[in-house]
Amino acid sequence: MTKYLLLLILLVVVFYKLTNRRDARPGTQASGRAPAPMPPKTIVACAQCGLHLPADEALPGRGGSFCSAAHRTEFEARSGSP
């Protein structure tokens, strides 16, 4: 009975050591370094519906920024732009 208990303890210790070694590799969060924060994105509103979206995802148009090509077309048709 005691040999099984010793074997179980040994397996737990080996598993613990292997798990901790994997977490201590450079570049992981366990190494003490926090990941660099993402810079904030510029947010714009669609000129047609007012939806807020990141500027890099917006479509430019004659009346401002738009969330989709359909809204850009509707806005430009309503505004009388050629």
Phi and psi restraints in degrees (range 20) as a CNS / XPLOR table:
assign (resid 1 and name C) (resid 2 and name N)
       (resid 2 and name CA) (resid 2 and name C) 1.0 -69.8 20.0 2
assign (resid 2 and name N) (resid 2 and name CA)
       (resid 2 and name C) (resid 3 and name N) 1.0 -29.7 20.0 2
assign (resid 2 and name C) (resid 3 and name N)
       (resid 3 and name CA) (resid 3 and name C) 1.0 -68.2 20.0 2
assign (resid 3 and name N) (resid 3 and name CA)
       (resid 3 and name C) (resid 4 and name N) 1.0 -32.5 20.0 2
assign (resid 3 and name C) (resid 4 and name N)
       (resid 4 and name CA) (resid 4 and name C) 1.0 -69.8 20.0 2
assign (resid 4 and name N) (resid 4 and name CA)
       (resid 4 and name C) (resid 5 and name N) 1.0 -37.1 20.0 2
assign (resid 4 and name C) (resid 5 and name N)
       (resid 5 and name CA) (resid 5 and name C) 1.0 -65.7 20.0 2
assign (resid 5 and name N) (resid 5 and name CA)
       (resid 5 and name C) (resid 6 and name N) 1.0 -42.6 20.0 2
assign (resid 5 and name C) (resid 6 and name N)
       (resid 6 and name CA) (resid 6 and name C) 1.0 -64.9 20.0 2
assign (resid 6 and name N) (resid 6 and name CA)
       (resid 6 and name C) (resid 7 and name N) 1.0 -40.4 20.0 2
assign (resid 6 and name C) (resid 7 and name N)
       (resid 7 and name CA) (resid 7 and name C) 1.0 -64.0 20.0 2
assign (resid 7 and name N) (resid 7 and name CA)
       (resid 7 and name C) (resid 8 and name N) 1.0 -41.0 20.0 2
assign (resid 7 and name C) (resid 8 and name N)
       (resid 8 and name CA) (resid 8 and name C) 1.0 -63.9 20.0 2
assign (resid 8 and name N) (resid 8 and name CA)
       (resid 8 and name C) (resid 9 and name N) 1.0 -42.8 20.0 2
assign (resid 8 and name C) (resid 9 and name N)
       (resid 9 and name CA) (resid 9 and name C) 1.0 -63.5 20.0 2
assign (resid 9 and name N) (resid 9 and name CA)
       (resid 9 and name C) (resid 10 and name N) 1.0 -42.9 20.0 2
assign (resid 9 and name C) (resid 10 and name N)
       (resid 10 and name CA) (resid 10 and name C) 1.0 -61.0 20.0 2
assign (resid 10 and name N) (resid 10 and name CA)
       (resid 10 and name C) (resid 11 and name N) 1.0 -43.5 20.0 2
assign (resid 10 and name C) (resid 11 and name N)
       (resid 11 and name CA) (resid 11 and name C) 1.0 -64.0 20.0 2
assign (resid 11 and name N) (resid 11 and name CA)
       (resid 11 and name C) (resid 12 and name N) 1.0 -39.4 20.0 2
assign (resid 11 and name C) (resid 12 and name N)
       (resid 12 and name CA) (resid 12 and name C) 1.0 -64.2 20.0 2
assign (resid 12 and name N) (resid 12 and name CA)
       (resid 12 and name C) (resid 13 and name N) 1.0 -42.8 20.0 2
assign (resid 12 and name C) (resid 13 and name N)
       (resid 13 and name CA) (resid 13 and name C) 1.0 -64.6 20.0 2
assign (resid 13 and name N) (resid 13 and name CA)
       (resid 13 and name C) (resid 14 and name N) 1.0 -44.2 20.0 2
assign (resid 13 and name C) (resid 14 and name N)
       (resid 14 and name CA) (resid 14 and name C) 1.0 -63.2 20.0 2
assign (resid 14 and name N) (resid 14 and name CA)
       (resid 14 and name C) (resid 15 and name N) 1.0 -43.9 20.0 2
assign (resid 14 and name C) (resid 15 and name N)
       (resid 15 and name CA) (resid 15 and name C) 1.0 -62.2 20.0 2
assign (resid 15 and name N) (resid 15 and name CA)
       (resid 15 and name C) (resid 16 and name N) 1.0 -42.9 20.0 2
assign (resid 15 and name C) (resid 16 and name N)
       (resid 16 and name CA) (resid 16 and name C) 1.0 -61.5 20.0 2
assign (resid 16 and name N) (resid 16 and name CA)
       (resid 16 and name C) (resid 17 and name N) 1.0 -44.3 20.0 2
assign (resid 16 and name C) (resid 17 and name N)
       (resid 17 and name CA) (resid 17 and name C) 1.0 -64.3 20.0 2
assign (resid 17 and name N) (resid 17 and name CA)
       (resid 17 and name C) (resid 18 and name N) 1.0 -43.6 20.0 2
assign (resid 17 and name C) (resid 18 and name N)
       (resid 18 and name CA) (resid 18 and name C) 1.0 -65.1 20.0 2
assign (resid 18 and name N) (resid 18 and name CA)
       (resid 18 and name C) (resid 19 and name N) 1.0 -39.7 20.0 2
assign (resid 18 and name C) (resid 19 and name N)
       (resid 19 and name CA) (resid 19 and name C) 1.0 -66.2 20.0 2
assign (resid 19 and name N) (resid 19 and name CA)
       (resid 19 and name C) (resid 20 and name N) 1.0 -43.2 20.0 2
assign (resid 19 and name C) (resid 20 and name N)
       (resid 20 and name CA) (resid 20 and name C) 1.0 -69.9 20.0 2
assign (resid 20 and name N) (resid 20 and name CA)
       (resid 20 and name C) (resid 21 and name N) 1.0 -34.4 20.0 2
assign (resid 20 and name C) (resid 21 and name N)
       (resid 21 and name CA) (resid 21 and name C) 1.0 -65.8 20.0 2
assign (resid 21 and name N) (resid 21 and name CA)
       (resid 21 and name C) (resid 22 and name N) 1.0 -37.9 20.0 2
assign (resid 21 and name C) (resid 22 and name N)
       (resid 22 and name CA) (resid 22 and name C) 1.0 -66.4 20.0 2
assign (resid 22 and name N) (resid 22 and name CA)
       (resid 22 and name C) (resid 23 and name N) 1.0 -37.0 20.0 2
assign (resid 22 and name C) (resid 23 and name N)
       (resid 23 and name CA) (resid 23 and name C) 1.0 -75.0 20.0 2
assign (resid 23 and name N) (resid 23 and name CA)
       (resid 23 and name C) (resid 24 and name N) 1.0 -21.3 20.0 2
assign (resid 23 and name C) (resid 24 and name N)
       (resid 24 and name CA) (resid 24 and name C) 1.0 -89.7 20.0 2
assign (resid 24 and name N) (resid 24 and name CA)
       (resid 24 and name C) (resid 25 and name N) 1.0 5.0 20.0 2
assign (resid 24 and name C) (resid 25 and name N)
       (resid 25 and name CA) (resid 25 and name C) 1.0 -65.2 20.0 2
assign (resid 25 and name N) (resid 25 and name CA)
       (resid 25 and name C) (resid 26 and name N) 1.0 146.6 20.0 2
assign (resid 25 and name C) (resid 26 and name N)
       (resid 26 and name CA) (resid 26 and name C) 1.0 -61.3 20.0 2
assign (resid 26 and name N) (resid 26 and name CA)
       (resid 26 and name C) (resid 27 and name N) 1.0 143.4 20.0 2
assign (resid 26 and name C) (resid 27 and name N)
       (resid 27 and name CA) (resid 27 and name C) 1.0 93.7 20.0 2
assign (resid 27 and name N) (resid 27 and name CA)
       (resid 27 and name C) (resid 28 and name N) 1.0 -8.1 20.0 2
assign (resid 27 and name C) (resid 28 and name N)
       (resid 28 and name CA) (resid 28 and name C) 1.0 -95.4 20.0 2
assign (resid 28 and name N) (resid 28 and name CA)
       (resid 28 and name C) (resid 29 and name N) 1.0 164.2 20.0 2
assign (resid 28 and name C) (resid 29 and name N)
       (resid 29 and name CA) (resid 29 and name C) 1.0 -67.4 20.0 2
assign (resid 29 and name N) (resid 29 and name CA)
       (resid 29 and name C) (resid 30 and name N) 1.0 -25.5 20.0 2
assign (resid 29 and name C) (resid 30 and name N)
       (resid 30 and name CA) (resid 30 and name C) 1.0 -70.8 20.0 2
assign (resid 30 and name N) (resid 30 and name CA)
       (resid 30 and name C) (resid 31 and name N) 1.0 -12.5 20.0 2
assign (resid 30 and name C) (resid 31 and name N)
       (resid 31 and name CA) (resid 31 and name C) 1.0 -78.3 20.0 2
assign (resid 31 and name N) (resid 31 and name CA)
       (resid 31 and name C) (resid 32 and name N) 1.0 -2.1 20.0 2
assign (resid 31 and name C) (resid 32 and name N)
       (resid 32 and name CA) (resid 32 and name C) 1.0 100.4 20.0 2
assign (resid 32 and name N) (resid 32 and name CA)
       (resid 32 and name C) (resid 33 and name N) 1.0 -9.5 20.0 2
assign (resid 32 and name C) (resid 33 and name N)
       (resid 33 and name CA) (resid 33 and name C) 1.0 -96.4 20.0 2
assign (resid 33 and name N) (resid 33 and name CA)
       (resid 33 and name C) (resid 34 and name N) 1.0 131.4 20.0 2
assign (resid 33 and name C) (resid 34 and name N)
       (resid 34 and name CA) (resid 34 and name C) 1.0 -86.3 20.0 2
assign (resid 34 and name N) (resid 34 and name CA)
       (resid 34 and name C) (resid 35 and name N) 1.0 147.2 20.0 2
assign (resid 34 and name C) (resid 35 and name N)
       (resid 35 and name CA) (resid 35 and name C) 1.0 -64.6 20.0 2
assign (resid 35 and name N) (resid 35 and name CA)
       (resid 35 and name C) (resid 36 and name N) 1.0 148.6 20.0 2
assign (resid 35 and name C) (resid 36 and name N)
       (resid 36 and name CA) (resid 36 and name C) 1.0 -65.2 20.0 2
assign (resid 36 and name N) (resid 36 and name CA)
       (resid 36 and name C) (resid 37 and name N) 1.0 135.1 20.0 2
assign (resid 36 and name C) (resid 37 and name N)
       (resid 37 and name CA) (resid 37 and name C) 1.0 -70.0 20.0 2
assign (resid 37 and name N) (resid 37 and name CA)
       (resid 37 and name C) (resid 38 and name N) 1.0 147.0 20.0 2
assign (resid 37 and name C) (resid 38 and name N)
       (resid 38 and name CA) (resid 38 and name C) 1.0 -74.7 20.0 2
assign (resid 38 and name N) (resid 38 and name CA)
       (resid 38 and name C) (resid 39 and name N) 1.0 138.7 20.0 2
assign (resid 38 and name C) (resid 39 and name N)
       (resid 39 and name CA) (resid 39 and name C) 1.0 -68.9 20.0 2
assign (resid 39 and name N) (resid 39 and name CA)
       (resid 39 and name C) (resid 40 and name N) 1.0 149.6 20.0 2
assign (resid 39 and name C) (resid 40 and name N)
       (resid 40 and name CA) (resid 40 and name C) 1.0 -66.5 20.0 2
assign (resid 40 and name N) (resid 40 and name CA)
       (resid 40 and name C) (resid 41 and name N) 1.0 146.5 20.0 2
assign (resid 40 and name C) (resid 41 and name N)
       (resid 41 and name CA) (resid 41 and name C) 1.0 -94.2 20.0 2
assign (resid 41 and name N) (resid 41 and name CA)
       (resid 41 and name C) (resid 42 and name N) 1.0 149.1 20.0 2
assign (resid 41 and name C) (resid 42 and name N)
       (resid 42 and name CA) (resid 42 and name C) 1.0 -78.0 20.0 2
assign (resid 42 and name N) (resid 42 and name CA)
       (resid 42 and name C) (resid 43 and name N) 1.0 132.0 20.0 2
assign (resid 42 and name C) (resid 43 and name N)
       (resid 43 and name CA) (resid 43 and name C) 1.0 -109.3 20.0 2
assign (resid 43 and name N) (resid 43 and name CA)
       (resid 43 and name C) (resid 44 and name N) 1.0 135.9 20.0 2
assign (resid 43 and name C) (resid 44 and name N)
       (resid 44 and name CA) (resid 44 and name C) 1.0 -126.0 20.0 2
assign (resid 44 and name N) (resid 44 and name CA)
       (resid 44 and name C) (resid 45 and name N) 1.0 161.4 20.0 2
assign (resid 44 and name C) (resid 45 and name N)
       (resid 45 and name CA) (resid 45 and name C) 1.0 -106.5 20.0 2
assign (resid 45 and name N) (resid 45 and name CA)
       (resid 45 and name C) (resid 46 and name N) 1.0 141.8 20.0 2
assign (resid 45 and name C) (resid 46 and name N)
       (resid 46 and name CA) (resid 46 and name C) 1.0 -66.4 20.0 2
assign (resid 46 and name N) (resid 46 and name CA)
       (resid 46 and name C) (resid 47 and name N) 1.0 132.1 20.0 2
assign (resid 46 and name C) (resid 47 and name N)
       (resid 47 and name CA) (resid 47 and name C) 1.0 -69.7 20.0 2
assign (resid 47 and name N) (resid 47 and name CA)
       (resid 47 and name C) (resid 48 and name N) 1.0 -19.5 20.0 2
assign (resid 47 and name C) (resid 48 and name N)
       (resid 48 and name CA) (resid 48 and name C) 1.0 -89.3 20.0 2
assign (resid 48 and name N) (resid 48 and name CA)
       (resid 48 and name C) (resid 49 and name N) 1.0 -52.1 20.0 2
assign (resid 48 and name C) (resid 49 and name N)
       (resid 49 and name CA) (resid 49 and name C) 1.0 -113.0 20.0 2
assign (resid 49 and name N) (resid 49 and name CA)
       (resid 49 and name C) (resid 50 and name N) 1.0 -12.6 20.0 2
assign (resid 49 and name C) (resid 50 and name N)
       (resid 50 and name CA) (resid 50 and name C) 1.0 86.2 20.0 2
assign (resid 50 and name N) (resid 50 and name CA)
       (resid 50 and name C) (resid 51 and name N) 1.0 3.2 20.0 2
assign (resid 50 and name C) (resid 51 and name N)
       (resid 51 and name CA) (resid 51 and name C) 1.0 -62.2 20.0 2
assign (resid 51 and name N) (resid 51 and name CA)
       (resid 51 and name C) (resid 52 and name N) 1.0 133.1 20.0 2
assign (resid 51 and name C) (resid 52 and name N)
       (resid 52 and name CA) (resid 52 and name C) 1.0 -89.5 20.0 2
assign (resid 52 and name N) (resid 52 and name CA)
       (resid 52 and name C) (resid 53 and name N) 1.0 133.6 20.0 2
assign (resid 52 and name C) (resid 53 and name N)
       (resid 53 and name CA) (resid 53 and name C) 1.0 -150.8 20.0 2
assign (resid 53 and name N) (resid 53 and name CA)
       (resid 53 and name C) (resid 54 and name N) 1.0 159.3 20.0 2
assign (resid 53 and name C) (resid 54 and name N)
       (resid 54 and name CA) (resid 54 and name C) 1.0 -60.4 20.0 2
assign (resid 54 and name N) (resid 54 and name CA)
       (resid 54 and name C) (resid 55 and name N) 1.0 143.4 20.0 2
assign (resid 54 and name C) (resid 55 and name N)
       (resid 55 and name CA) (resid 55 and name C) 1.0 -61.7 20.0 2
assign (resid 55 and name N) (resid 55 and name CA)
       (resid 55 and name C) (resid 56 and name N) 1.0 -32.1 20.0 2
assign (resid 55 and name C) (resid 56 and name N)
       (resid 56 and name CA) (resid 56 and name C) 1.0 -74.4 20.0 2
assign (resid 56 and name N) (resid 56 and name CA)
       (resid 56 and name C) (resid 57 and name N) 1.0 -11.4 20.0 2
assign (resid 56 and name C) (resid 57 and name N)
       (resid 57 and name CA) (resid 57 and name C) 1.0 -101.3 20.0 2
assign (resid 57 and name N) (resid 57 and name CA)
       (resid 57 and name C) (resid 58 and name N) 1.0 -10.1 20.0 2
assign (resid 57 and name C) (resid 58 and name N)
       (resid 58 and name CA) (resid 58 and name C) 1.0 -79.2 20.0 2
assign (resid 58 and name N) (resid 58 and name CA)
       (resid 58 and name C) (resid 59 and name N) 1.0 151.7 20.0 2
assign (resid 58 and name C) (resid 59 and name N)
       (resid 59 and name CA) (resid 59 and name C) 1.0 -99.1 20.0 2
assign (resid 59 and name N) (resid 59 and name CA)
       (resid 59 and name C) (resid 60 and name N) 1.0 127.5 20.0 2
assign (resid 59 and name C) (resid 60 and name N)
       (resid 60 and name CA) (resid 60 and name C) 1.0 -75.3 20.0 2
assign (resid 60 and name N) (resid 60 and name CA)
       (resid 60 and name C) (resid 61 and name N) 1.0 151.0 20.0 2
assign (resid 60 and name C) (resid 61 and name N)
       (resid 61 and name CA) (resid 61 and name C) 1.0 -153.1 20.0 2
assign (resid 61 and name N) (resid 61 and name CA)
       (resid 61 and name C) (resid 62 and name N) 1.0 -176.3 20.0 2
assign (resid 61 and name C) (resid 62 and name N)
       (resid 62 and name CA) (resid 62 and name C) 1.0 -72.0 20.0 2
assign (resid 62 and name N) (resid 62 and name CA)
       (resid 62 and name C) (resid 63 and name N) 1.0 -20.9 20.0 2
assign (resid 62 and name C) (resid 63 and name N)
       (resid 63 and name CA) (resid 63 and name C) 1.0 -107.7 20.0 2
assign (resid 63 and name N) (resid 63 and name CA)
       (resid 63 and name C) (resid 64 and name N) 1.0 4.9 20.0 2
assign (resid 63 and name C) (resid 64 and name N)
       (resid 64 and name CA) (resid 64 and name C) 1.0 135.6 20.0 2
assign (resid 64 and name N) (resid 64 and name CA)
       (resid 64 and name C) (resid 65 and name N) 1.0 -144.5 20.0 2
assign (resid 64 and name C) (resid 65 and name N)
       (resid 65 and name CA) (resid 65 and name C) 1.0 -105.9 20.0 2
assign (resid 65 and name N) (resid 65 and name CA)
       (resid 65 and name C) (resid 66 and name N) 1.0 148.9 20.0 2
assign (resid 65 and name C) (resid 66 and name N)
       (resid 66 and name CA) (resid 66 and name C) 1.0 -133.0 20.0 2
assign (resid 66 and name N) (resid 66 and name CA)
       (resid 66 and name C) (resid 67 and name N) 1.0 153.1 20.0 2
assign (resid 66 and name C) (resid 67 and name N)
       (resid 67 and name CA) (resid 67 and name C) 1.0 -84.6 20.0 2
assign (resid 67 and name N) (resid 67 and name CA)
       (resid 67 and name C) (resid 68 and name N) 1.0 -19.5 20.0 2
assign (resid 67 and name C) (resid 68 and name N)
       (resid 68 and name CA) (resid 68 and name C) 1.0 -153.2 20.0 2
assign (resid 68 and name N) (resid 68 and name CA)
       (resid 68 and name C) (resid 69 and name N) 1.0 163.4 20.0 2
assign (resid 68 and name C) (resid 69 and name N)
       (resid 69 and name CA) (resid 69 and name C) 1.0 -66.9 20.0 2
assign (resid 69 and name N) (resid 69 and name CA)
       (resid 69 and name C) (resid 70 and name N) 1.0 -32.5 20.0 2
assign (resid 69 and name C) (resid 70 and name N)
       (resid 70 and name CA) (resid 70 and name C) 1.0 -64.8 20.0 2
assign (resid 70 and name N) (resid 70 and name CA)
       (resid 70 and name C) (resid 71 and name N) 1.0 -41.5 20.0 2
assign (resid 70 and name C) (resid 71 and name N)
       (resid 71 and name CA) (resid 71 and name C) 1.0 -68.5 20.0 2
assign (resid 71 and name N) (resid 71 and name CA)
       (resid 71 and name C) (resid 72 and name N) 1.0 -35.8 20.0 2
assign (resid 71 and name C) (resid 72 and name N)
       (resid 72 and name CA) (resid 72 and name C) 1.0 -63.3 20.0 2
assign (resid 72 and name N) (resid 72 and name CA)
       (resid 72 and name C) (resid 73 and name N) 1.0 -44.6 20.0 2
assign (resid 72 and name C) (resid 73 and name N)
       (resid 73 and name CA) (resid 73 and name C) 1.0 -63.2 20.0 2
assign (resid 73 and name N) (resid 73 and name CA)
       (resid 73 and name C) (resid 74 and name N) 1.0 -45.8 20.0 2
assign (resid 73 and name C) (resid 74 and name N)
       (resid 74 and name CA) (resid 74 and name C) 1.0 -60.2 20.0 2
assign (resid 74 and name N) (resid 74 and name CA)
       (resid 74 and name C) (resid 75 and name N) 1.0 -45.5 20.0 2
assign (resid 74 and name C) (resid 75 and name N)
       (resid 75 and name CA) (resid 75 and name C) 1.0 -63.3 20.0 2
assign (resid 75 and name N) (resid 75 and name CA)
       (resid 75 and name C) (resid 76 and name N) 1.0 -45.6 20.0 2
assign (resid 75 and name C) (resid 76 and name N)
       (resid 76 and name CA) (resid 76 and name C) 1.0 -69.4 20.0 2
assign (resid 76 and name N) (resid 76 and name CA)
       (resid 76 and name C) (resid 77 and name N) 1.0 -32.6 20.0 2
assign (resid 76 and name C) (resid 77 and name N)
       (resid 77 and name CA) (resid 77 and name C) 1.0 -70.3 20.0 2
assign (resid 77 and name N) (resid 77 and name CA)
       (resid 77 and name C) (resid 78 and name N) 1.0 -39.5 20.0 2
assign (resid 77 and name C) (resid 78 and name N)
       (resid 78 and name CA) (resid 78 and name C) 1.0 -70.2 20.0 2
assign (resid 78 and name N) (resid 78 and name CA)
       (resid 78 and name C) (resid 79 and name N) 1.0 -33.7 20.0 2
assign (resid 78 and name C) (resid 79 and name N)
       (resid 79 and name CA) (resid 79 and name C) 1.0 -78.6 20.0 2
assign (resid 79 and name N) (resid 79 and name CA)
       (resid 79 and name C) (resid 80 and name N) 1.0 -12.9 20.0 2
assign (resid 79 and name C) (resid 80 and name N)
       (resid 80 and name CA) (resid 80 and name C) 1.0 83.6 20.0 2
assign (resid 80 and name N) (resid 80 and name CA)
       (resid 80 and name C) (resid 81 and name N) 1.0 14.1 20.0 2
assign (resid 80 and name C) (resid 81 and name N)
       (resid 81 and name CA) (resid 81 and name C) 1.0 -77.0 20.0 2
assign (resid 81 and name N) (resid 81 and name CA)
       (resid 81 and name C) (resid 82 and name N) 1.0 142.6 20.0 2
